[in-house]
Amino acid sequence: MKRLNSFGGKMKLNNMKLYINALRPILHIQSREYTDVCKKILFEVPEMDSCAFLQGLGAIDPKSQSLLKECSLQHFLDMFREEGYERPTAIILLGVSEEDLAQPAITARLLYIAERTLHCGGYQATVFWVSDNGLAPNQLEHLITLLPYDRPQQVDIETFLCSYAQQMNFQISEDDVGRLALELKGLSFFQIKSILNLAYVDKGIVTWEDRRLILQEKKQIVQKSGLLEYVDWQSDLESVGGLGHLKLWLEKKAKVMQRLDAALKAGVGIPKGILIVGFPGCGKSLVAKTTATQFGLPLLRLDVGKILGKYVGQSERNMRLALAQAEAVSPCVLWVDEIEKAFAGGDGSGHEVTSRLIGQFLTWMQEKQSTVFVVATANDLERLPTEFLRKGRFDEVFSVGLPNKQERYQILKIHLRRRNQYDPTMNMAKLLDLTESFSGADIEAGVGQAVENCFLEDCKKFVSEDDLIAAMKDITPLSKALQNKFAKMKEKLGEYNVKPASEA
């Protein structure tokens, strides 16, 4: 197989030269893409000598990535305590953790290099700490400058795709280049090349059909991290009974997401997401899952319980990594279920951590430019921080209530059909009156019980309305079991004037 010499378009490490010339001693580049980062550093500062250290291996050549000498980080840094480094030097530390940097012997050597750079006229060394961890050791914090590492942009990926096709000697259409580049956005060049190689080895060409390989790669990214859950879901909005206004709104957004490349070129804004609030069991989570199918995008679930860590700063780091991962997998749908519980804080330090996580998440929602469509659901408005309802966070906020008569009829039909029990001649008038205070989940439970009862009685026919009525009478709807809570919720929804998901 041919080697691809170019690694694509330019990768931005904003202000790198500015910081080097200003004698900033330690630049922290937040990335795991060690090869790409080394190439970029060498490209940006060819006038500097360079040497690199890879954790667990030793001193390596930053150009070829070959091992020069097995040594510890301490011994590697000792080289720069010696005389003879008059030329500006780039010291690249790859995969070194903040715990490693916090060791007294390592901290002392880095402080020594920093002090010589700042105060000795004939000595200049810039330390590039390349790691995906955003936490700086306290002793070095004042010396470290964060330098975010941008992943390839769409134009870079388009250039890379065209170069790949040219070097591998096959044709790729302009339309496929645009659509594939959008799907590949968020991945590193290494990951992109791995996907293209797989497609090329399989068919000798790369086309839009290879999107399935991109989705497989993104699924692996999510599964390996453990911070997000990749949810496999097939049903679309047709499996949701009622909620006409919400479904119509999502169908319009789906047309944008399904033609995202063309929409962006036409100047259409990237959809941010929706917040769905209201009664439990009325389809909020179902809508979140079916939205991904409707959009034709992978579905990720953010469980804030997995984000919380026991060490100081760990929760914020995990949140940053989870959101960065969602952006790497984009375009996608990010589902945050029961967001009021997810961001509910306790007293003291727990509350402070929660406040920081809320701020972190909302700032990301406000400023994100990635194609991550967020679907957040909430059952309890009283516990939901008011910041989530502020305009600009979500494209729209919808309220979900108990289904009306027409919606209950739709929900009954959906669940009977799902169990191959729908009889179009059935008269449901009494059943619809009986289920007036039922949620969609209550109705589903009643249908399931009626079908089970019929099976146990060895029925050779469809369940009847009488069978369904008997089963429904055995169910205490949640709206009655939690009557006071439902009344407060209804009052709260009225206060906020949230747009109803259902048609009148």
C-alpha positions as CSV (number, residue, x, y, z in Angstrom):
1,M,0.0,0.0,0.0
2,K,1.3,3.5,-0.9
3,R,2.4,5.8,1.9
4,L,0.6,9.2,2.0
5,N,3.3,11.8,2.6
6,S,1.2,14.8,3.3
7,F,-0.8,14.9,6.5
8,G,-3.3,17.3,5.0
9,G,-4.1,20.9,5.7
10,K,-2.5,23.2,8.3
11,M,-3.2,22.4,11.9
12,K,-3.6,25.5,14.1
13,L,-1.6,26.0,17.3
14,N,-2.6,29.6,17.8
15,N,0.0,32.0,19.0
16,M,2.8,29.4,19.3
17,K,5.5,31.6,17.9
18,L,4.3,34.6,19.8
19,Y,4.6,32.7,23.1
20,I,8.0,31.3,22.2
21,N,9.3,34.8,21.4
22,A,7.8,36.1,24.6
23,L,9.9,33.5,26.5
24,R,6.9,31.6,27.8
25,P,8.8,28.6,29.3
26,I,6.2,25.8,29.2
27,L,3.4,25.4,26.6
28,H,0.8,22.8,27.3
29,I,-0.7,21.4,24.1
30,Q,-3.9,19.5,24.9
31,S,-3.8,16.5,22.5
32,R,-3.0,12.8,22.2
33,E,-2.0,13.1,18.6
34,Y,1.7,13.0,19.4
35,T,2.9,12.5,15.8
36,D,0.8,15.3,14.4
37,V,1.8,17.6,17.2
38,C,5.5,17.0,16.7
39,K,5.1,17.6,12.9
40,K,3.3,20.9,13.6
41,I,5.9,22.1,16.2
42,L,8.8,21.3,13.8
43,F,6.9,23.0,10.9
44,E,6.2,26.1,13.0
45,V,9.7,26.5,14.5
46,P,12.3,25.0,12.0
47,E,14.9,27.3,13.4
48,M,14.9,25.7,16.8
49,D,16.8,22.5,17.8
50,S,14.4,19.9,19.0
51,C,14.4,16.8,21.1
52,A,11.5,14.7,22.5
53,F,10.7,12.4,25.4
54,L,8.0,9.7,25.2
55,Q,6.8,8.5,28.5
56,G,7.6,4.8,29.0
57,L,10.2,4.8,26.3
58,G,12.8,7.5,26.6
59,A,14.4,10.1,24.3
60,I,13.1,9.9,20.7
61,D,13.8,11.7,17.4
62,P,10.7,14.1,17.0
63,K,11.1,13.8,13.2
64,S,11.2,10.1,12.7
65,Q,9.8,9.1,16.1
66,S,12.6,6.5,16.5
67,L,14.1,5.7,19.9
68,L,17.4,7.5,20.6
69,K,18.0,6.4,24.1
70,E,16.1,4.6,26.9
71,C,16.0,6.9,29.9
72,S,13.8,8.4,32.6
73,L,12.2,11.8,32.4
74,Q,14.6,13.0,35.1
75,H,17.7,11.9,33.2
76,F,16.3,13.4,30.0
77,L,15.8,16.8,31.6
78,D,19.3,16.6,33.1
79,M,20.7,17.1,29.6
80,F,19.4,20.7,29.6
81,R,21.2,21.5,32.8
82,E,24.5,21.2,31.0
83,E,26.2,24.0,29.1
84,G,26.2,24.1,25.4
85,Y,22.6,24.8,24.6
86,E,23.1,28.3,23.2
87,R,20.7,27.7,20.3
88,P,16.9,28.0,20.9
89,T,15.7,24.5,21.8
90,A,12.2,22.8,21.7
91,I,11.9,20.3,24.5
92,I,8.9,18.1,23.7
93,L,7.3,15.9,26.4
94,L,4.9,13.4,25.1
95,G,2.3,11.6,27.3
96,V,3.8,12.9,30.5
97,S,1.1,13.2,33.2
98,E,0.6,16.0,35.7
99,E,1.6,13.5,38.5
100,D,4.9,13.0,36.7
101,L,5.5,16.8,36.5
102,A,4.5,17.2,40.1
103,Q,7.4,15.0,41.4
104,P,9.8,17.2,43.2
105,A,12.8,16.2,41.1
106,I,11.0,16.9,37.8
107,T,9.5,20.1,39.1
108,A,12.9,21.3,40.2
109,R,14.4,20.6,36.8
110,L,11.6,22.3,34.9
111,L,11.9,25.4,37.2
112,Y,15.6,25.5,36.5
113,I,15.0,25.4,32.7
114,A,12.3,28.1,33.0
115,E,14.5,30.4,35.2
116,R,17.5,30.1,32.8
117,T,15.2,30.9,29.8
118,L,13.7,33.9,31.5
119,H,16.9,35.3,33.0
120,C,19.9,34.1,31.1
121,G,20.4,35.9,27.8
122,G,22.3,33.1,26.0
123,Y,19.9,30.4,26.9
124,Q,16.4,29.7,25.5
125,A,14.4,26.5,25.8
126,T,10.7,26.1,25.4
127,V,9.1,23.0,26.9
128,F,6.1,21.6,25.0
129,W,4.1,19.5,27.3
130,V,1.8,17.4,25.0
131,S,-1.0,15.7,27.0
132,D,-4.8,15.5,26.9
133,N,-4.9,16.3,30.6
134,G,-5.8,19.9,31.3
135,L,-4.6,20.1,34.9
136,A,-1.3,21.8,35.7
137,P,0.7,21.0,38.8
138,N,0.3,23.8,41.4
139,Q,4.1,24.4,41.6
140,L,4.3,25.0,37.8
141,E,0.9,26.6,37.2
142,H,2.4,30.1,36.9
143,L,4.8,29.0,34.2
144,I,2.4,27.0,32.0
145,T,0.5,28.5,29.1
146,L,-2.4,26.4,27.6
147,L,-2.3,26.0,23.9
148,P,-5.5,24.2,22.6
149,Y,-4.8,22.0,19.6
150,D,-7.4,22.3,16.9
151,R,-8.5,19.1,15.1
152,P,-8.6,19.2,11.3
153,Q,-11.2,21.5,9.9
154,Q,-13.4,20.6,7.0
155,V,-11.3,22.3,4.4
156,D,-8.2,20.5,5.7
157,I,-10.0,17.1,5.5
158,E,-11.3,17.9,2.0
159,T,-7.7,18.6,0.9
160,F,-6.5,15.4,2.6
161,L,-9.3,13.3,0.8
162,C,-8.3,14.7,-2.6
163,S,-4.6,14.0,-2.0
164,Y,-5.4,10.5,-0.8
165,A,-7.5,9.8,-3.9
166,Q,-4.8,11.2,-6.2
167,Q,-2.0,9.2,-4.6
168,M,-4.1,6.0,-4.5
169,N,-5.1,6.6,-8.1
170,F,-8.9,6.6,-7.9
171,Q,-11.7,9.2,-8.5
172,I,-13.8,10.7,-5.8
173,S,-16.8,13.0,-6.5
174,E,-16.8,16.6,-5.2
175,D,-20.2,15.8,-3.5
176,D,-18.6,12.8,-1.7
177,V,-15.6,14.8,-0.7
178,G,-17.8,17.5,1.0
179,R,-20.1,15.0,2.8
180,L,-17.3,12.7,3.9
181,A,-15.2,15.6,5.2
182,L,-18.1,16.8,7.3
183,E,-18.6,13.3,8.8
184,L,-14.8,12.9,9.4
185,K,-14.6,16.3,11.1
186,G,-13.5,15.9,14.7
187,L,-11.2,12.9,14.0
188,S,-7.4,13.2,13.8
189,F,-5.6,12.7,10.6
190,F,-4.3,9.3,11.9
191,Q,-7.9,8.2,12.5
192,I,-9.0,9.5,9.1
193,K,-6.3,7.8,7.3
194,S,-7.1,4.5,9.1
195,I,-10.7,4.7,7.9
196,L,-9.7,5.5,4.3
197,N,-7.2,2.7,4.2
198,L,-9.9,0.3,5.4
199,A,-12.3,1.4,2.7
200,Y,-9.5,1.4,0.0
201,V,-8.3,-2.2,0.9
202,D,-12.0,-3.4,0.8
203,K,-13.0,-1.8,-2.5
204,G,-10.1,0.0,-4.1
205,I,-12.1,3.3,-3.8
206,V,-13.6,5.6,-1.2
207,T,-17.2,6.8,-1.5
208,W,-20.1,8.1,0.6
209,E,-21.1,4.4,1.2
210,D,-18.1,4.2,3.5
211,R,-19.8,6.4,6.0
212,R,-20.6,3.2,7.9
213,L,-16.8,2.8,8.6
214,I,-16.7,6.3,10.0
215,L,-19.6,5.5,12.3
216,Q,-17.9,2.3,13.4
217,E,-14.7,4.2,14.2
218,K,-16.7,6.8,16.2
219,K,-18.5,4.1,18.1
220,Q,-15.1,2.7,19.1
221,I,-13.9,6.1,20.3
222,V,-16.9,6.4,22.6
223,Q,-16.7,2.8,23.9
224,K,-13.0,3.0,24.7
225,S,-13.3,6.2,26.9
226,G,-16.2,5.2,29.2
227,L,-17.3,8.8,29.7
228,L,-20.1,8.6,27.1
229,E,-22.5,5.8,26.2
230,Y,-23.1,4.9,22.6
231,V,-26.8,4.1,22.2
232,D,-28.0,1.8,19.4
233,W,-31.6,2.8,18.5
234,Q,-33.6,2.2,15.4
235,S,-37.1,3.6,15.8
236,D,-37.9,7.0,14.4
237,L,-40.5,9.7,15.3
238,E,-43.3,7.5,13.9
239,S,-43.0,5.4,17.0
240,V,-43.9,8.4,19.2
241,G,-47.6,9.0,19.8
242,G,-48.8,12.6,19.9
243,L,-46.4,15.5,20.5
244,G,-47.3,17.0,17.1
245,H,-45.7,20.4,17.5
246,L,-42.4,18.9,18.8
247,K,-42.3,16.2,16.0
248,L,-42.9,18.8,13.3
249,W,-40.1,21.0,14.7
250,L,-37.7,18.1,14.8
251,E,-38.7,17.0,11.2
252,K,-37.7,20.5,10.0
253,K,-34.4,20.3,11.9
254,A,-33.8,16.8,10.5
255,K,-33.9,18.2,6.9
256,V,-31.1,20.6,7.9
257,M,-29.0,17.8,9.6
258,Q,-29.5,15.4,6.8
259,R,-28.1,18.0,4.3
260,L,-25.7,19.6,6.6
261,D,-22.9,20.2,4.1
262,A,-25.3,22.1,1.7
263,A,-27.0,23.9,4.6
264,L,-23.8,25.3,6.0
265,K,-22.7,26.5,2.6
266,A,-26.1,28.2,2.3
267,G,-25.5,30.0,5.5
268,V,-28.0,28.1,7.6
269,G,-27.1,28.1,11.4
270,I,-26.0,24.9,13.0
271,P,-28.9,23.6,15.2
272,K,-27.9,23.6,18.9
273,G,-30.5,21.4,20.5
274,I,-33.7,21.3,22.6
275,L,-34.7,21.0,26.2
276,I,-37.9,18.9,26.9
277,V,-39.5,19.4,30.3
278,G,-42.6,17.9,31.8
279,F,-44.3,14.9,33.4
280,P,-42.5,11.5,33.8
281,G,-43.5,8.7,31.4
282,C,-44.8,11.1,28.6
283,G,-42.2,10.3,26.0
284,K,-39.3,12.7,26.7
285,S,-36.6,10.0,26.6
286,L,-38.2,8.3,23.7
287,V,-38.1,11.5,21.7
288,A,-34.4,11.9,22.5
289,K,-33.6,8.5,21.2
290,T,-35.8,8.7,18.1
291,T,-34.3,12.1,17.2
292,A,-31.0,10.5,16.4
293,T,-32.7,8.0,14.0
294,Q,-34.7,10.8,12.4
295,F,-31.5,12.8,11.9
296,G,-29.5,9.8,10.7
297,L,-26.9,10.4,13.3
298,P,-25.2,8.4,16.1
299,L,-26.7,8.8,19.6
300,L,-24.5,9.4,22.6
301,R,-25.7,9.6,26.2
302,L,-24.1,11.8,28.8
303,D,-24.3,10.3,32.3
304,V,-23.0,13.0,34.7
305,G,-22.6,10.2,37.3
306,K,-19.7,8.9,35.3
307,I,-18.3,12.4,35.0
308,L,-18.0,13.0,38.7
309,G,-14.5,12.2,40.2
310,K,-13.2,12.0,43.7
311,Y,-10.1,14.2,43.2
312,V,-10.0,17.9,42.9
313,G,-10.5,19.0,39.4
314,Q,-11.2,15.5,38.1
315,S,-15.0,16.2,37.4
316,E,-14.2,19.3,35.4
317,R,-11.6,17.4,33.4
318,N,-13.9,14.5,32.7
319,M,-16.6,16.9,31.5
320,R,-14.2,18.7,29.2
321,L,-13.1,15.3,27.8
322,A,-16.7,14.1,27.4
323,L,-17.7,17.2,25.5
324,A,-14.5,17.1,23.4
325,Q,-15.3,13.5,22.6
326,A,-18.9,14.4,21.5
327,E,-17.4,17.0,19.2
328,A,-14.9,14.4,17.9
329,V,-17.8,12.1,17.1
330,S,-20.0,14.9,15.6
331,P,-22.2,15.2,13.7
332,C,-24.2,13.4,16.5
333,V,-27.0,13.7,19.0
334,L,-26.0,14.1,22.6
335,W,-28.7,13.0,25.1
336,V,-28.7,14.3,28.6
337,D,-31.5,12.5,30.5
338,E,-33.1,14.0,33.6
339,I,-30.7,17.0,33.5
340,E,-32.0,18.4,36.7
341,K,-30.8,15.3,38.6
342,A,-27.5,15.2,36.6
343,F,-26.6,18.7,37.8
344,A,-28.1,18.6,41.2
345,G,-25.5,19.5,43.8
346,G,-25.4,18.9,47.5
347,D,-23.9,21.1,50.2
348,G,-20.4,22.4,50.5
349,S,-17.8,21.2,48.0
350,G,-20.3,19.0,46.1
351,H,-22.4,22.1,45.3
352,E,-19.3,24.0,44.2
353,V,-18.3,21.2,41.8
354,T,-21.9,21.1,40.4
355,S,-21.9,24.8,39.9
356,R,-18.7,24.6,37.9
357,L,-20.0,21.7,35.8
358,I,-23.2,23.6,35.1
359,G,-21.2,26.7,34.0
360,Q,-18.8,24.5,31.9
361,F,-21.7,22.8,30.1
362,L,-23.7,25.9,29.5
363,T,-20.7,27.9,28.2
364,W,-20.1,25.0,25.8
365,M,-23.7,25.0,24.7
366,Q,-23.6,28.8,24.2
367,E,-20.3,28.9,22.2
368,K,-20.1,25.5,20.5
369,Q,-19.6,25.6,16.7
370,S,-19.6,21.8,16.3
371,T,-22.5,19.8,14.9
372,V,-23.5,18.2,18.2
373,F,-27.3,18.4,18.6
374,V,-28.2,18.3,22.4
375,V,-31.4,16.8,23.6
376,A,-31.8,17.4,27.3
377,T,-34.8,16.2,29.3
378,A,-36.1,17.3,32.7
379,N,-38.9,16.0,35.0
380,D,-38.7,18.5,37.8
381,L,-38.6,22.2,36.9
382,E,-38.2,23.2,40.5
383,R,-34.8,21.5,40.6
384,L,-33.7,22.7,37.2
385,P,-31.3,25.7,37.3
386,T,-32.9,28.6,35.6
387,E,-29.8,29.1,33.5
388,F,-30.9,26.2,31.4
389,L,-34.1,28.1,30.3
390,R,-32.3,31.2,29.2
391,K,-32.5,32.0,25.5
392,G,-29.5,31.1,23.4
393,R,-28.6,27.9,25.3
394,F,-31.1,25.7,23.3
395,D,-32.9,26.4,20.1
396,E,-36.2,25.7,21.8
397,V,-37.7,24.5,25.1
398,F,-40.8,22.3,24.9
399,S,-43.2,21.1,27.6
400,V,-44.7,17.6,27.6
401,G,-47.9,16.9,29.5
402,L,-50.3,14.0,29.8
403,P,-51.6,12.9,26.4
404,N,-54.9,14.2,25.2
405,K,-57.6,11.9,23.8
406,Q,-56.3,11.8,20.2
407,E,-52.7,11.2,21.5
408,R,-53.9,8.4,23.7
409,Y,-55.5,6.7,20.7
410,Q,-52.2,7.0,18.8
411,I,-50.2,5.6,21.7
412,L,-52.6,2.6,22.0
413,K,-52.3,1.9,18.3
414,I,-48.5,2.0,18.4
415,H,-48.2,-0.4,21.3
416,L,-50.9,-2.8,20.0
417,R,-49.2,-2.9,16.6
418,R,-45.8,-3.5,18.2
419,R,-47.3,-6.6,19.8
420,N,-49.2,-7.7,16.6
421,Q,-52.4,-7.1,18.5
422,Y,-54.0,-4.2,16.7
423,D,-57.5,-4.7,15.4
424,P,-58.7,-1.8,13.3
425,T,-62.4,-2.7,14.0
426,M,-61.9,-2.2,17.8
427,N,-64.1,0.5,19.4
428,M,-61.8,2.3,21.9
429,A,-64.3,4.9,23.1
430,K,-64.6,3.6,26.7
431,L,-60.9,2.8,26.8
432,L,-60.0,6.4,25.9
433,D,-62.2,7.8,28.6
434,L,-60.8,5.4,31.2
435,T,-57.2,6.4,30.4
436,E,-57.8,10.2,30.7
437,S,-55.2,10.7,33.4
438,F,-52.7,8.1,32.0
439,S,-49.2,8.8,30.7
440,G,-47.8,7.1,27.7
441,A,-45.8,4.8,30.0
442,D,-49.0,3.9,31.9
443,I,-50.8,3.0,28.7
444,E,-47.8,0.9,27.5
445,A,-47.9,-1.0,30.8
446,G,-51.6,-1.6,30.5
447,V,-51.3,-2.9,26.9
448,G,-48.5,-5.2,28.0
449,Q,-50.5,-6.6,30.9
450,A,-53.6,-7.2,28.7
451,V,-51.6,-9.1,26.1
452,E,-49.9,-11.2,28.8
453,N,-53.3,-12.0,30.4
454,C,-54.7,-13.0,27.0
455,F,-51.7,-15.3,26.4
456,L,-52.0,-16.9,29.8
457,E,-55.7,-17.6,29.1
458,D,-54.7,-19.2,25.8
459,C,-56.6,-16.7,23.7
460,K,-56.7,-17.4,20.0
461,K,-57.7,-13.8,19.0
462,F,-56.7,-10.2,19.3
463,V,-57.0,-8.6,22.8
464,S,-60.4,-6.9,23.1
465,E,-61.4,-3.5,24.4
466,D,-62.7,-5.3,27.5
467,D,-59.3,-7.1,28.0
468,L,-57.6,-3.7,27.8
469,I,-60.1,-2.0,30.1
470,A,-59.6,-4.8,32.7
471,A,-55.8,-4.4,32.6
472,M,-56.0,-0.6,32.7
473,K,-58.2,-0.7,35.8
474,D,-55.4,-2.5,37.7
475,I,-53.0,0.3,37.0
476,T,-52.7,3.4,39.2
477,P,-51.5,6.2,36.9
478,L,-48.5,8.1,38.1
479,S,-50.5,11.4,37.9
480,K,-52.8,10.1,40.7
481,A,-50.0,8.5,42.7
482,L,-48.1,11.9,42.6
483,Q,-51.0,14.2,42.3
484,N,-49.5,17.1,44.3
485,K,-46.3,16.9,42.4
486,F,-48.1,16.9,39.0
487,A,-50.2,19.9,40.0
488,K,-47.0,21.9,41.0
489,M,-45.4,20.9,37.7
490,K,-48.4,22.1,35.7
491,E,-48.3,25.4,37.6
492,K,-44.6,25.8,37.0
493,L,-44.8,25.1,33.3
494,G,-47.4,27.9,33.1
495,E,-45.1,30.3,34.9
496,Y,-42.3,29.8,32.4
497,N,-44.6,29.9,29.4
498,V,-42.9,27.0,27.8
499,K,-44.0,26.0,24.3
500,P,-46.3,22.9,24.4
501,A,-45.1,19.8,22.5
502,S,-48.6,18.6,21.8
503,E,-51.2,20.1,19.4
504,A,-54.2,21.6,21.0
